[in-house]
Amino acid sequence: MQKRKISHDLFSYTALINALNSNGMEEKVIEQFHQLKRNNRFQLDARLYTYVLKACSKLKSKKTIDEISKDIRMGIVPFDFILGG
């Protein structure tokens, strides 16, 4: 999206990650997630984390799951109805 100079927000990134997940592109989901975290432009929400966890479970990506678990313990992930809070 950045290469095309398209305006983006958390909603559009979440939709992109969901679409990647739905099309079996779990590696791209993980890649996009790490890019979003590095850029630190948005407060990632529980919905996005849920989609990333779905990709992790398909890939058995323990490293990313552990990273998200740490974020949850540190209070970085908003705990709301999606994650059961």
TAWO-V7577 format. One record per pair of residues at least 4 apart in sequence whose ideal C-beta (glycine too) atoms are under 6 Angstrom apart, sorted by sequence separation. I is the first residue (numbers start at 0). J is the second residue. D is the distance in Angstrom with one decimal. If there is no record, write none. Layout:
<<I;J;D> <I;J;D>>
This chain:
<<7;11;4.7> <43;47;5.0> <78;82;5.9> <0;5;4.6> <19;24;4.2> <55;60;4.3> <70;75;4.0> <71;76;4.8> <79;84;5.4> <70;76;5.0> <78;84;3.7> <0;7;4.9> <19;27;4.8> <20;28;5.5> <55;63;4.9> <19;28;4.9> <55;64;4.8> <16;28;5.3> <16;31;5.8> <32;51;4.7> <29;54;5.9> <28;54;3.8> <48;76;5.3> <25;54;3.9> <20;50;5.4> <9;41;4.3> <25;57;4.9> <45;77;5.2> <49;81;5.4> <13;46;5.8> <17;50;5.3> <20;53;5.7> <25;58;4.9> <44;77;5.7> <13;47;4.8> <16;50;4.8> <20;54;5.5> <29;63;5.6> <45;79;5.0> <46;81;5.5> <45;81;4.3> <45;82;4.9>>
